[in-house]
Amino acid sequence: MSFQASDFDDDGEVMSEINMTPLVDVMLVLLIIFIITVPVINHAVKLDLPKASSQREEIKPTKISLVIDAGGSVSWNGDGVPTGELESRLQASAALQPQPEIHLQVDKHAEYDHVAQLLSTASRHGLSKIAFVTEPARN
């Protein structure tokens, strides 16, 4: 190991300090390399994963659409139903869990007696979720 003239200070002793400039230069170059490459490496596909919960999943009740026309005939979800079969269908629907919702749409020229009989039959079998469907007035 040879000593050069720049390795000695004014007193003639050997300098024991380390020149930090090359080390700082290398560190800055590495920092710049990492700043440039990290966004490229971090490119990922975002996924919307389902969230788990401890709550019970609520089962939505089914919907039964009952329509009473002007003549008093009843249709169940668009299918015509004889009067005798209507009561057995309501009884079977009352046994379902959760109980279905009944959406009742009545023609404005229908007799109230048909509506009252249907409501009493549904009530007698324990169906309590009944909604009345109306059409808005047209101008």
N, CA, C and O atoms as CSV, one atom per row, in Angstrom:
chain,resi,resn,atom,element,x,y,z
A,1,MET,N,N,0.849,-1.154,0.000
A,1,MET,CA,C,0.000,0.000,0.000
A,1,MET,C,C,0.895,1.217,0.000
A,1,MET,O,O,1.732,1.397,0.885
A,2,SER,N,N,0.713,2.018,-0.969
A,2,SER,CA,C,1.569,3.196,-1.080
A,2,SER,C,C,0.763,4.426,-0.715
A,2,SER,O,O,-0.452,4.471,-0.909
A,3,PHE,N,N,1.430,5.390,-0.201
A,3,PHE,CA,C,0.813,6.655,0.171
A,3,PHE,C,C,1.184,7.702,-0.849
A,3,PHE,O,O,2.315,7.742,-1.333
A,4,GLN,N,N,0.233,8.543,-1.172
A,4,GLN,CA,C,0.503,9.641,-2.083
A,4,GLN,C,C,0.582,10.922,-1.263
A,4,GLN,O,O,0.289,10.932,-0.068
A,5,ALA,N,N,0.971,11.968,-1.908
A,5,ALA,CA,C,1.125,13.248,-1.224
A,5,ALA,C,C,-0.205,13.784,-0.738
A,5,ALA,O,O,-0.247,14.521,0.247
A,6,SER,N,N,-1.320,13.422,-1.422
A,6,SER,CA,C,-2.626,13.946,-1.019
A,6,SER,C,C,-3.174,13.199,0.185
A,6,SER,O,O,-4.159,13.633,0.782
A,7,ASP,N,N,-2.547,12.071,0.557
A,7,ASP,CA,C,-3.017,11.311,1.704
A,7,ASP,C,C,-2.500,11.883,3.031
A,7,ASP,O,O,-2.892,11.404,4.095
A,8,PHE,N,N,-1.663,12.859,2.988
A,8,PHE,CA,C,-1.105,13.446,4.198
A,8,PHE,C,C,-1.677,14.843,4.377
A,8,PHE,O,O,-1.921,15.549,3.399
A,9,ASP,N,N,-1.889,15.241,5.623
A,9,ASP,CA,C,-2.339,16.616,5.878
A,9,ASP,C,C,-1.119,17.507,6.064
A,9,ASP,O,O,0.002,17.067,5.811
A,10,ASP,N,N,-1.313,18.760,6.503
A,10,ASP,CA,C,-0.215,19.731,6.598
A,10,ASP,C,C,0.847,19.327,7.624
A,10,ASP,O,O,2.010,19.716,7.508
A,11,ASP,N,N,0.447,18.556,8.613
A,11,ASP,CA,C,1.401,18.177,9.650
A,11,ASP,C,C,2.245,16.967,9.255
A,11,ASP,O,O,3.184,16.601,9.962
A,12,GLY,N,N,1.912,16.360,8.145
A,12,GLY,CA,C,2.679,15.205,7.701
A,12,GLY,C,C,2.107,13.900,8.182
A,12,GLY,O,O,2.724,12.851,7.991
A,13,GLU,N,N,0.913,13.932,8.817
A,13,GLU,CA,C,0.284,12.703,9.301
A,13,GLU,C,C,-0.688,12.170,8.232
A,13,GLU,O,O,-1.171,12.914,7.379
A,14,VAL,N,N,-0.948,10.902,8.308
A,14,VAL,CA,C,-1.865,10.261,7.348
A,14,VAL,C,C,-3.303,10.657,7.696
A,14,VAL,O,O,-3.692,10.615,8.863
A,15,MET,N,N,-4.119,11.054,6.651
A,15,MET,CA,C,-5.520,11.417,6.867
A,15,MET,C,C,-6.344,10.131,7.031
A,15,MET,O,O,-6.236,9.203,6.230
A,16,SER,N,N,-7.152,10.100,8.068
A,16,SER,CA,C,-7.950,8.902,8.316
A,16,SER,C,C,-9.417,9.099,7.920
A,16,SER,O,O,-10.257,8.273,8.278
A,17,GLU,N,N,-9.738,10.153,7.204
A,17,GLU,CA,C,-11.111,10.412,6.776
A,17,GLU,C,C,-11.396,9.687,5.454
A,17,GLU,O,O,-10.511,9.530,4.613
A,18,ILE,N,N,-12.636,9.254,5.292
A,18,ILE,CA,C,-13.061,8.592,4.066
A,18,ILE,C,C,-13.706,9.626,3.164
A,18,ILE,O,O,-14.495,10.455,3.617
A,19,ASN,N,N,-13.369,9.573,1.898
A,19,ASN,CA,C,-13.965,10.486,0.941
A,19,ASN,C,C,-15.389,9.985,0.650
A,19,ASN,O,O,-15.561,8.913,0.071
A,20,MET,N,N,-16.410,10.762,1.051
A,20,MET,CA,C,-17.810,10.361,0.957
A,20,MET,C,C,-18.456,10.690,-0.404
A,20,MET,O,O,-19.546,10.200,-0.699
A,21,THR,N,N,-17.808,11.497,-1.212
A,21,THR,CA,C,-18.419,11.932,-2.463
A,21,THR,C,C,-18.766,10.764,-3.390
A,21,THR,O,O,-19.886,10.740,-3.900
A,22,PRO,N,N,-17.889,9.804,-3.641
A,22,PRO,CA,C,-18.277,8.685,-4.512
A,22,PRO,C,C,-19.430,7.849,-3.937
A,22,PRO,O,O,-20.278,7.352,-4.678
A,23,LEU,N,N,-19.448,7.703,-2.603
A,23,LEU,CA,C,-20.514,6.946,-1.961
A,23,LEU,C,C,-21.867,7.644,-2.151
A,23,LEU,O,O,-22.863,6.986,-2.451
A,24,VAL,N,N,-21.906,8.945,-1.981
A,24,VAL,CA,C,-23.134,9.722,-2.173
A,24,VAL,C,C,-23.569,9.655,-3.632
A,24,VAL,O,O,-24.763,9.542,-3.910
A,25,ASP,N,N,-22.631,9.723,-4.565
A,25,ASP,CA,C,-22.977,9.620,-5.985
A,25,ASP,C,C,-23.622,8.271,-6.309
A,25,ASP,O,O,-24.610,8.211,-7.042
A,26,VAL,N,N,-23.070,7.209,-5.771
A,26,VAL,CA,C,-23.619,5.875,-6.011
A,26,VAL,C,C,-25.017,5.753,-5.403
A,26,VAL,O,O,-25.918,5.182,-6.018
A,27,MET,N,N,-25.192,6.290,-4.200
A,27,MET,CA,C,-26.491,6.225,-3.538
A,27,MET,C,C,-27.546,7.014,-4.315
A,27,MET,O,O,-28.688,6.569,-4.423
A,28,LEU,N,N,-27.181,8.169,-4.854
A,28,LEU,CA,C,-28.135,8.962,-5.637
A,28,LEU,C,C,-28.525,8.243,-6.928
A,28,LEU,O,O,-29.688,8.275,-7.332
A,29,VAL,N,N,-27.562,7.602,-7.569
A,29,VAL,CA,C,-27.863,6.850,-8.785
A,29,VAL,C,C,-28.810,5.694,-8.465
A,29,VAL,O,O,-29.769,5.461,-9.201
A,30,LEU,N,N,-28.552,4.971,-7.379
A,30,LEU,CA,C,-29.435,3.881,-6.977
A,30,LEU,C,C,-30.844,4.382,-6.639
A,30,LEU,O,O,-31.836,3.741,-6.987
A,31,LEU,N,N,-30.923,5.522,-5.963
A,31,LEU,CA,C,-32.216,6.107,-5.616
A,31,LEU,C,C,-33.012,6.452,-6.872
A,31,LEU,O,O,-34.214,6.197,-6.946
A,32,ILE,N,N,-32.345,7.022,-7.836
A,32,ILE,CA,C,-33.023,7.371,-9.092
A,32,ILE,C,C,-33.494,6.119,-9.815
A,32,ILE,O,O,-34.588,6.109,-10.379
A,33,ILE,N,N,-32.696,5.073,-9.807
A,33,ILE,CA,C,-33.085,3.817,-10.450
A,33,ILE,C,C,-34.315,3.227,-9.774
A,33,ILE,O,O,-35.240,2.774,-10.447
A,34,PHE,N,N,-34.327,3.231,-8.437
A,34,PHE,CA,C,-35.481,2.698,-7.712
A,34,PHE,C,C,-36.734,3.542,-7.931
A,34,PHE,O,O,-37.829,2.991,-8.048
A,35,ILE,N,N,-36.598,4.845,-7.987
A,35,ILE,CA,C,-37.752,5.717,-8.221
A,35,ILE,C,C,-38.362,5.440,-9.592
A,35,ILE,O,O,-39.581,5.502,-9.753
A,36,ILE,N,N,-37.537,5.141,-10.563
A,36,ILE,CA,C,-38.040,4.873,-11.915
A,36,ILE,C,C,-38.644,3.477,-12.028
A,36,ILE,O,O,-39.660,3.307,-12.703
A,37,THR,N,N,-38.048,2.480,-11.390
A,37,THR,CA,C,-38.498,1.097,-11.584
A,37,THR,C,C,-39.638,0.673,-10.682
A,37,THR,O,O,-40.360,-0.256,-11.045
A,38,VAL,N,N,-39.846,1.283,-9.541
A,38,VAL,CA,C,-40.901,0.838,-8.619
A,38,VAL,C,C,-42.300,0.978,-9.219
A,38,VAL,O,O,-43.087,0.042,-9.082
A,39,PRO,N,N,-42.659,2.077,-9.870
A,39,PRO,CA,C,-44.005,2.124,-10.457
A,39,PRO,C,C,-44.235,1.052,-11.528
A,39,PRO,O,O,-45.360,0.577,-11.686
A,40,VAL,N,N,-43.208,0.673,-12.249
A,40,VAL,CA,C,-43.353,-0.355,-13.267
A,40,VAL,C,C,-43.586,-1.715,-12.611
A,40,VAL,O,O,-44.406,-2.501,-13.086
A,41,ILE,N,N,-42.889,-1.989,-11.550
A,41,ILE,CA,C,-43.031,-3.263,-10.843
A,41,ILE,C,C,-44.372,-3.337,-10.133
A,41,ILE,O,O,-44.958,-4.415,-10.035
A,42,ASN,N,N,-44.861,-2.224,-9.641
A,42,ASN,CA,C,-46.071,-2.184,-8.840
A,42,ASN,C,C,-47.340,-2.186,-9.680
A,42,ASN,O,O,-48.426,-2.017,-9.126
A,43,HIS,N,N,-47.251,-2.367,-10.975
A,43,HIS,CA,C,-48.417,-2.395,-11.851
A,43,HIS,C,C,-49.199,-3.663,-11.539
A,43,HIS,O,O,-48.677,-4.768,-11.681
A,44,ALA,N,N,-50.468,-3.505,-11.109
A,44,ALA,CA,C,-51.265,-4.665,-10.717
A,44,ALA,C,C,-52.687,-4.513,-11.227
A,44,ALA,O,O,-53.126,-3.414,-11.566
A,45,VAL,N,N,-53.398,-5.629,-11.276
A,45,VAL,CA,C,-54.796,-5.645,-11.671
A,45,VAL,C,C,-55.640,-5.504,-10.407
A,45,VAL,O,O,-55.456,-6.250,-9.445
A,46,LYS,N,N,-56.571,-4.538,-10.415
A,46,LYS,CA,C,-57.426,-4.345,-9.244
A,46,LYS,C,C,-58.617,-5.293,-9.332
A,46,LYS,O,O,-59.262,-5.409,-10.375
A,47,LEU,N,N,-58.895,-5.962,-8.229
A,47,LEU,CA,C,-60.011,-6.892,-8.160
A,47,LEU,C,C,-60.975,-6.436,-7.086
A,47,LEU,O,O,-60.553,-5.999,-6.015
A,48,ASP,N,N,-62.258,-6.533,-7.359
A,48,ASP,CA,C,-63.272,-6.270,-6.350
A,48,ASP,C,C,-63.676,-7.607,-5.755
A,48,ASP,O,O,-64.517,-8.323,-6.298
A,49,LEU,N,N,-63.060,-7.925,-4.635
A,49,LEU,CA,C,-63.329,-9.201,-3.988
A,49,LEU,C,C,-64.556,-9.083,-3.099
A,49,LEU,O,O,-64.814,-8.012,-2.550
A,50,PRO,N,N,-65.309,-10.147,-2.947
A,50,PRO,CA,C,-66.503,-10.089,-2.090
A,50,PRO,C,C,-66.097,-9.959,-0.633
A,50,PRO,O,O,-65.055,-10.457,-0.208
A,51,LYS,N,N,-66.931,-9.289,0.103
A,51,LYS,CA,C,-66.681,-9.088,1.526
A,51,LYS,C,C,-67.487,-10.122,2.311
A,51,LYS,O,O,-68.666,-10.341,2.035
A,52,ALA,N,N,-66.859,-10.736,3.264
A,52,ALA,CA,C,-67.540,-11.712,4.105
A,52,ALA,C,C,-68.185,-10.993,5.276
A,52,ALA,O,O,-67.623,-10.047,5.828
A,53,SER,N,N,-69.371,-11.455,5.648
A,53,SER,CA,C,-70.031,-10.865,6.812
A,53,SER,C,C,-70.649,-11.992,7.627
A,53,SER,O,O,-70.941,-13.074,7.118
A,54,SER,N,N,-70.834,-11.705,8.882
A,54,SER,CA,C,-71.399,-12.708,9.781
A,54,SER,C,C,-72.909,-12.560,9.900
A,54,SER,O,O,-73.545,-13.314,10.636
A,55,GLN,N,N,-73.487,-11.604,9.192
A,55,GLN,CA,C,-74.930,-11.413,9.254
A,55,GLN,C,C,-75.621,-12.437,8.368
A,55,GLN,O,O,-75.081,-12.866,7.349
A,56,ARG,N,N,-76.817,-12.815,8.772
A,56,ARG,CA,C,-77.595,-13.750,7.973
A,56,ARG,C,C,-78.088,-13.045,6.719
A,56,ARG,O,O,-78.469,-11.875,6.744
A,57,GLU,N,N,-78.069,-13.776,5.650
A,57,GLU,CA,C,-78.556,-13.213,4.394
A,57,GLU,C,C,-80.071,-13.222,4.416
A,57,GLU,O,O,-80.703,-14.258,4.623
A,58,GLU,N,N,-80.641,-12.044,4.199
A,58,GLU,CA,C,-82.088,-11.929,4.216
A,58,GLU,C,C,-82.648,-12.428,2.897
A,58,GLU,O,O,-82.236,-11.990,1.823
A,59,ILE,N,N,-83.578,-13.337,2.994
A,59,ILE,CA,C,-84.236,-13.855,1.805
A,59,ILE,C,C,-85.426,-12.958,1.518
A,59,ILE,O,O,-86.306,-12.792,2.363
A,60,LYS,N,N,-85.451,-12.387,0.337
A,60,LYS,CA,C,-86.545,-11.494,-0.014
A,60,LYS,C,C,-87.779,-12.328,-0.330
A,60,LYS,O,O,-87.694,-13.353,-1.006
A,61,PRO,N,N,-88.922,-11.878,0.164
A,61,PRO,CA,C,-90.143,-12.631,-0.125
A,61,PRO,C,C,-90.524,-12.509,-1.597
A,61,PRO,O,O,-90.215,-11.524,-2.266
A,62,THR,N,N,-91.194,-13.531,-2.065
A,62,THR,CA,C,-91.665,-13.505,-3.445
A,62,THR,C,C,-92.836,-12.537,-3.562
A,62,THR,O,O,-93.421,-12.120,-2.562
A,63,LYS,N,N,-93.158,-12.195,-4.779
A,63,LYS,CA,C,-94.239,-11.241,-5.028
A,63,LYS,C,C,-95.323,-11.950,-5.823
A,63,LYS,O,O,-95.050,-12.589,-6.838
A,64,ILE,N,N,-96.559,-11.828,-5.345
A,64,ILE,CA,C,-97.699,-12.381,-6.052
A,64,ILE,C,C,-98.508,-11.209,-6.577
A,64,ILE,O,O,-98.946,-10.352,-5.810
A,65,SER,N,N,-98.702,-11.177,-7.877
A,65,SER,CA,C,-99.462,-10.100,-8.498
A,65,SER,C,C,-100.884,-10.588,-8.771
A,65,SER,O,O,-101.099,-11.448,-9.625
A,66,LEU,N,N,-101.857,-10.030,-8.034
A,66,LEU,CA,C,-103.259,-10.368,-8.227
A,66,LEU,C,C,-103.955,-9.203,-8.905
A,66,LEU,O,O,-103.827,-8.056,-8.476
A,67,VAL,N,N,-104.696,-9.505,-9.970
A,67,VAL,CA,C,-105.421,-8.468,-10.710
A,67,VAL,C,C,-106.890,-8.861,-10.752
A,67,VAL,O,O,-107.244,-9.972,-11.146
A,68,ILE,N,N,-107.740,-7.920,-10.335
A,68,ILE,CA,C,-109.185,-8.117,-10.428
A,68,ILE,C,C,-109.685,-7.189,-11.523
A,68,ILE,O,O,-109.516,-5.972,-11.452
A,69,ASP,N,N,-110.306,-7.787,-12.541
A,69,ASP,CA,C,-110.788,-6.942,-13.635
A,69,ASP,C,C,-112.225,-6.491,-13.363
A,69,ASP,O,O,-112.780,-6.795,-12.307
A,70,ALA,N,N,-112.829,-5.768,-14.309
A,70,ALA,CA,C,-114.154,-5.177,-14.117
A,70,ALA,C,C,-115.233,-6.239,-13.911
A,70,ALA,O,O,-116.228,-5.981,-13.235
A,71,GLY,N,N,-115.051,-7.425,-14.482
A,71,GLY,CA,C,-116.033,-8.502,-14.333
A,71,GLY,C,C,-115.892,-9.276,-13.039
A,71,GLY,O,O,-116.763,-10.083,-12.714
A,72,GLY,N,N,-114.833,-9.058,-12.297
A,72,GLY,CA,C,-114.619,-9.749,-11.029
A,72,GLY,C,C,-113.731,-10.969,-11.136
A,72,GLY,O,O,-113.500,-11.645,-10.133
A,73,SER,N,N,-113.221,-11.275,-12.326
A,73,SER,CA,C,-112.323,-12.429,-12.448
A,73,SER,C,C,-110.922,-12.043,-11.965
A,73,SER,O,O,-110.477,-10.905,-12.118
A,74,VAL,N,N,-110.257,-13.016,-11.385
A,74,VAL,CA,C,-108.950,-12.785,-10.745
A,74,VAL,C,C,-107.869,-13.476,-11.573
A,74,VAL,O,O,-108.060,-14.601,-12.037
A,75,SER,N,N,-106.738,-12.803,-11.756
A,75,SER,CA,C,-105.583,-13.435,-12.394
A,75,SER,C,C,-104.407,-13.415,-11.412
A,75,SER,O,O,-104.161,-12.415,-10.736
A,76,TRP,N,N,-103.701,-14.519,-11.349
A,76,TRP,CA,C,-102.572,-14.734,-10.431
A,76,TRP,C,C,-101.301,-14.697,-11.262
A,76,TRP,O,O,-101.053,-15.608,-12.052
A,77,ASN,N,N,-100.492,-13.658,-11.098
A,77,ASN,CA,C,-99.256,-13.451,-11.863
A,77,ASN,C,C,-99.502,-13.575,-13.377
A,77,ASN,O,O,-98.687,-14.131,-14.112
A,78,GLY,N,N,-100.648,-13.040,-13.814
A,78,GLY,CA,C,-100.965,-13.022,-15.237
A,78,GLY,C,C,-101.771,-14.211,-15.719
A,78,GLY,O,O,-102.245,-14.200,-16.855
A,79,ASP,N,N,-101.944,-15.238,-14.895
A,79,ASP,CA,C,-102.723,-16.421,-15.273
A,79,ASP,C,C,-104.102,-16.352,-14.616
A,79,ASP,O,O,-104.210,-16.049,-13.428
A,80,GLY,N,N,-105.148,-16.631,-15.385
A,80,GLY,CA,C,-106.501,-16.638,-14.826
A,80,GLY,C,C,-106.665,-17.750,-13.806
A,80,GLY,O,O,-106.160,-18.857,-13.993
A,81,VAL,N,N,-107.384,-17.445,-12.712
A,81,VAL,CA,C,-107.567,-18.417,-11.634
A,81,VAL,C,C,-109.061,-18.571,-11.364
A,81,VAL,O,O,-109.757,-17.573,-11.178
A,82,PRO,N,N,-109.570,-19.823,-11.339
A,82,PRO,CA,C,-110.969,-20.020,-10.951
A,82,PRO,C,C,-111.169,-19.650,-9.480
A,82,PRO,O,O,-110.232,-19.732,-8.686
A,83,THR,N,N,-112.375,-19.249,-9.121
A,83,THR,CA,C,-112.652,-18.779,-7.763
A,83,THR,C,C,-112.344,-19.844,-6.713
A,83,THR,O,O,-111.819,-19.516,-5.649
A,84,GLY,N,N,-112.657,-21.104,-6.985
A,84,GLY,CA,C,-112.412,-22.175,-6.016
A,84,GLY,C,C,-110.924,-22.433,-5.791
A,84,GLY,O,O,-110.526,-22.822,-4.693
A,85,GLU,N,N,-110.111,-22.224,-6.799
A,85,GLU,CA,C,-108.670,-22.495,-6.686
A,85,GLU,C,C,-107.917,-21.360,-5.995
A,85,GLU,O,O,-106.821,-21.561,-5.471
A,86,LEU,N,N,-108.508,-20.173,-5.998
A,86,LEU,CA,C,-107.844,-19.009,-5.413
A,86,LEU,C,C,-107.570,-19.213,-3.928
A,86,LEU,O,O,-106.491,-18.877,-3.440
A,87,GLU,N,N,-108.547,-19.762,-3.210
A,87,GLU,CA,C,-108.376,-19.955,-1.772
A,87,GLU,C,C,-107.272,-20.962,-1.472
A,87,GLU,O,O,-106.494,-20.760,-0.540
A,88,SER,N,N,-107.190,-22.053,-2.252
A,88,SER,CA,C,-106.137,-23.050,-2.007
A,88,SER,C,C,-104.756,-22.478,-2.327
A,88,SER,O,O,-103.780,-22.811,-1.655
A,89,ARG,N,N,-104.664,-21.617,-3.352
A,89,ARG,CA,C,-103.377,-20.976,-3.655
A,89,ARG,C,C,-102.959,-20.012,-2.548
A,89,ARG,O,O,-101.785,-19.955,-2.182
A,90,LEU,N,N,-103.912,-19.262,-2.020
A,90,LEU,CA,C,-103.590,-18.341,-0.916
A,90,LEU,C,C,-103.155,-19.113,0.322
A,90,LEU,O,O,-102.245,-18.687,1.033
A,91,GLN,N,N,-103.799,-20.242,0.582
A,91,GLN,CA,C,-103.423,-21.061,1.736
A,91,GLN,C,C,-102.014,-21.625,1.559
A,91,GLN,O,O,-101.242,-21.657,2.518
A,92,ALA,N,N,-101.669,-22.065,0.360
A,92,ALA,CA,C,-100.328,-22.590,0.102
A,92,ALA,C,C,-99.278,-21.484,0.200
A,92,ALA,O,O,-98.160,-21.726,0.655
A,93,SER,N,N,-99.636,-20.277,-0.226
A,93,SER,CA,C,-98.693,-19.153,-0.149
A,93,SER,C,C,-98.457,-18.720,1.288
A,93,SER,O,O,-97.364,-18.272,1.632
A,94,ALA,N,N,-99.474,-18.850,2.125
A,94,ALA,CA,C,-99.330,-18.457,3.534
A,94,ALA,C,C,-98.369,-19.374,4.269
A,94,ALA,O,O,-97.767,-18.974,5.266
A,95,ALA,N,N,-98.217,-20.609,3.782
A,95,ALA,CA,C,-97.323,-21.568,4.442
A,95,ALA,C,C,-95.860,-21.328,4.091
A,95,ALA,O,O,-94.974,-21.854,4.765
A,96,LEU,N,N,-95.588,-20.544,3.048
A,96,LEU,CA,C,-94.202,-20.278,2.641
A,96,LEU,C,C,-93.493,-19.387,3.642
A,96,LEU,O,O,-94.114,-18.536,4.279
A,97,GLN,N,N,-92.186,-19.587,3.779
A,97,GLN,CA,C,-91.374,-18.714,4.643
A,97,GLN,C,C,-90.278,-18.095,3.819
A,97,GLN,O,O,-89.553,-18.857,3.180
A,98,PRO,N,N,-90.080,-16.819,3.765
A,98,PRO,CA,C,-90.956,-15.786,4.306
A,98,PRO,C,C,-92.224,-15.674,3.475
A,98,PRO,O,O,-92.270,-16.073,2.311
A,99,GLN,N,N,-93.245,-15.124,4.103
A,99,GLN,CA,C,-94.528,-15.000,3.419
A,99,GLN,C,C,-94.406,-14.054,2.228
A,99,GLN,O,O,-93.750,-13.016,2.320
A,100,PRO,N,N,-95.030,-14.406,1.124
A,100,PRO,CA,C,-94.938,-13.537,-0.059
A,100,PRO,C,C,-95.759,-12.260,0.105
A,100,PRO,O,O,-96.695,-12.193,0.902
A,101,GLU,N,N,-95.382,-11.261,-0.669
A,101,GLU,CA,C,-96.142,-10.017,-0.695
A,101,GLU,C,C,-97.193,-10.128,-1.778
A,101,GLU,O,O,-96.918,-10.632,-2.866
A,102,ILE,N,N,-98.394,-9.661,-1.489
A,102,ILE,CA,C,-99.464,-9.660,-2.474
A,102,ILE,C,C,-99.603,-8.247,-3.007
A,102,ILE,O,O,-99.844,-7.310,-2.245
A,103,HIS,N,N,-99.451,-8.094,-4.314
A,103,HIS,CA,C,-99.649,-6.805,-4.977
A,103,HIS,C,C,-100.999,-6.878,-5.678
A,103,HIS,O,O,-101.162,-7.599,-6.662
A,104,LEU,N,N,-101.958,-6.128,-5.166
A,104,LEU,CA,C,-103.336,-6.188,-5.634
A,104,LEU,C,C,-103.630,-4.993,-6.525
A,104,LEU,O,O,-103.503,-3.840,-6.113
A,105,GLN,N,N,-104.030,-5.295,-7.766
A,105,GLN,CA,C,-104.407,-4.245,-8.706
A,105,GLN,C,C,-105.850,-4.497,-9.113
A,105,GLN,O,O,-106.192,-5.574,-9.602
A,106,VAL,N,N,-106.693,-3.489,-8.905
A,106,VAL,CA,C,-108.122,-3.640,-9.133
A,106,VAL,C,C,-108.563,-2.636,-10.192
A,106,VAL,O,O,-108.180,-1.467,-10.157
A,107,ASP,N,N,-109.371,-3.113,-11.129
A,107,ASP,CA,C,-109.951,-2.231,-12.133
A,107,ASP,C,C,-110.910,-1.275,-11.440
A,107,ASP,O,O,-111.597,-1.656,-10.491
A,108,LYS,N,N,-110.958,-0.041,-11.910
A,108,LYS,CA,C,-111.788,0.953,-11.218
A,108,LYS,C,C,-113.277,0.702,-11.402
A,108,LYS,O,O,-114.085,1.288,-10.682
A,109,HIS,N,N,-113.660,-0.148,-12.343
A,109,HIS,CA,C,-115.062,-0.470,-12.545
A,109,HIS,C,C,-115.464,-1.772,-11.851
A,109,HIS,O,O,-116.615,-2.193,-11.966
A,110,ALA,N,N,-114.551,-2.412,-11.141
A,110,ALA,CA,C,-114.853,-3.659,-10.439
A,110,ALA,C,C,-115.668,-3.355,-9.181
A,110,ALA,O,O,-115.546,-2.286,-8.584
A,111,GLU,N,N,-116.503,-4.324,-8.795
A,111,GLU,CA,C,-117.303,-4.160,-7.578
A,111,GLU,C,C,-116.400,-4.355,-6.360
A,111,GLU,O,O,-115.476,-5.168,-6.352
A,112,TYR,N,N,-116.720,-3.566,-5.333
A,112,TYR,CA,C,-115.912,-3.634,-4.113
A,112,TYR,C,C,-116.059,-4.987,-3.436
A,112,TYR,O,O,-115.169,-5.405,-2.696
A,113,ASP,N,N,-117.161,-5.674,-3.675
A,113,ASP,CA,C,-117.394,-6.965,-3.044
A,113,ASP,C,C,-116.297,-7.967,-3.399
A,113,ASP,O,O,-115.875,-8.750,-2.549
A,114,HIS,N,N,-115.834,-7.946,-4.644
A,114,HIS,CA,C,-114.762,-8.862,-5.065
A,114,HIS,C,C,-113.464,-8.562,-4.315
A,114,HIS,O,O,-112.740,-9.478,-3.925
A,115,VAL,N,N,-113.179,-7.285,-4.117
A,115,VAL,CA,C,-111.968,-6.890,-3.393
A,115,VAL,C,C,-112.069,-7.299,-1.932
A,115,VAL,O,O,-111.113,-7.824,-1.360
A,116,ALA,N,N,-113.240,-7.057,-1.326
A,116,ALA,CA,C,-113.432,-7.387,0.089
A,116,ALA,C,C,-113.322,-8.893,0.317
A,116,ALA,O,O,-112.739,-9.321,1.313
A,117,GLN,N,N,-113.867,-9.691,-0.578
A,117,GLN,CA,C,-113.772,-11.145,-0.425
A,117,GLN,C,C,-112.325,-11.621,-0.535
A,117,GLN,O,O,-111.890,-12.487,0.223
A,118,LEU,N,N,-111.592,-11.054,-1.473
A,118,LEU,CA,C,-110.188,-11.438,-1.627
A,118,LEU,C,C,-109.371,-11.047,-0.393
A,118,LEU,O,O,-108.537,-11.822,0.076
A,119,LEU,N,N,-109.612,-9.856,0.122
A,119,LEU,CA,C,-108.876,-9.408,1.308
A,119,LEU,C,C,-109.222,-10.251,2.532
A,119,LEU,O,O,-108.337,-10.566,3.327
A,120,SER,N,N,-110.480,-10.620,2.698
A,120,SER,CA,C,-110.857,-11.439,3.856
A,120,SER,C,C,-110.284,-12.849,3.740
A,120,SER,O,O,-109.884,-13.445,4.740
A,121,THR,N,N,-110.246,-13.384,2.516
A,121,THR,CA,C,-109.660,-14.718,2.318
A,121,THR,C,C,-108.167,-14.700,2.634
A,121,THR,O,O,-107.659,-15.609,3.290
A,122,ALA,N,N,-107.469,-13.675,2.172
A,122,ALA,CA,C,-106.034,-13.557,2.469
A,122,ALA,C,C,-105.798,-13.388,3.964
A,122,ALA,O,O,-104.873,-13.985,4.516
A,123,SER,N,N,-106.613,-12.592,4.613
A,123,SER,CA,C,-106.463,-12.366,6.059
A,123,SER,C,C,-106.759,-13.637,6.848
A,123,SER,O,O,-106.093,-13.923,7.843
A,124,ARG,N,N,-107.737,-14.383,6.411
A,124,ARG,CA,C,-108.111,-15.618,7.106
A,124,ARG,C,C,-106.978,-16.637,7.071
A,124,ARG,O,O,-106.815,-17.410,8.016
A,125,HIS,N,N,-106.208,-16.649,6.016
A,125,HIS,CA,C,-105.091,-17.592,5.899
A,125,HIS,C,C,-103.788,-17.032,6.465
A,125,HIS,O,O,-102.767,-17.719,6.442
A,126,GLY,N,N,-103.802,-15.814,6.965
A,126,GLY,CA,C,-102.621,-15.262,7.628
A,126,GLY,C,C,-101.717,-14.439,6.741
A,126,GLY,O,O,-100.605,-14.103,7.150
A,127,LEU,N,N,-102.152,-14.103,5.546
A,127,LEU,CA,C,-101.345,-13.250,4.672
A,127,LEU,C,C,-101.600,-11.792,5.056
A,127,LEU,O,O,-102.727,-11.304,4.961
A,128,SER,N,N,-100.561,-11.113,5.483
A,128,SER,CA,C,-100.747,-9.737,5.956
A,128,SER,C,C,-100.016,-8.690,5.120
A,128,SER,O,O,-100.260,-7.494,5.277
A,129,LYS,N,N,-99.146,-9.116,4.256
A,129,LYS,CA,C,-98.397,-8.160,3.430
A,129,LYS,C,C,-99.136,-7.947,2.112
A,129,LYS,O,O,-98.922,-8.676,1.144
A,130,ILE,N,N,-99.995,-6.955,2.087
A,130,ILE,CA,C,-100.798,-6.676,0.902
A,130,ILE,C,C,-100.550,-5.242,0.479
A,130,ILE,O,O,-100.655,-4.318,1.286
A,131,ALA,N,N,-100.222,-5.063,-0.783
A,131,ALA,CA,C,-99.969,-3.728,-1.329
A,131,ALA,C,C,-100.984,-3.478,-2.447
A,131,ALA,O,O,-101.308,-4.372,-3.229
A,132,PHE,N,N,-101.472,-2.244,-2.500
A,132,PHE,CA,C,-102.418,-1.872,-3.545
A,132,PHE,C,C,-101.655,-1.147,-4.659
A,132,PHE,O,O,-100.952,-0.167,-4.412
A,133,VAL,N,N,-101.806,-1.642,-5.874
A,133,VAL,CA,C,-101.112,-1.066,-7.031
A,133,VAL,C,C,-102.114,-0.174,-7.750
A,133,VAL,O,O,-103.219,-0.602,-8.082
A,134,THR,N,N,-101.715,1.059,-7.982
A,134,THR,CA,C,-102.582,2.001,-8.694
A,134,THR,C,C,-101.852,2.568,-9.888
A,134,THR,O,O,-100.623,2.554,-9.952
A,135,GLU,N,N,-102.617,3.062,-10.823
A,135,GLU,CA,C,-102.028,3.722,-11.981
A,135,GLU,C,C,-102.176,5.222,-11.772
A,135,GLU,O,O,-103.231,5.679,-11.332
A,136,PRO,N,N,-101.150,5.991,-12.075
A,136,PRO,CA,C,-101.258,7.442,-11.903
A,136,PRO,C,C,-102.246,8.025,-12.918
A,136,PRO,O,O,-102.442,7.477,-14.002
A,137,ALA,N,N,-102.852,9.131,-12.544
A,137,ALA,CA,C,-103.801,9.791,-13.427
A,137,ALA,C,C,-103.087,10.325,-14.644
A,137,ALA,O,O,-101.996,10.885,-14.540
A,138,ARG,N,N,-103.702,10.152,-15.799
A,138,ARG,CA,C,-103.091,10.634,-17.036
A,138,ARG,C,C,-103.756,11.929,-17.437
A,138,ARG,O,O,-104.981,12.039,-17.378
A,139,ASN,N,N,-102.990,12.894,-17.835
A,139,ASN,CA,C,-103.530,14.196,-18.240
A,139,ASN,C,C,-103.706,14.277,-19.728
A,139,ASN,O,O,-104.150,15.304,-20.241
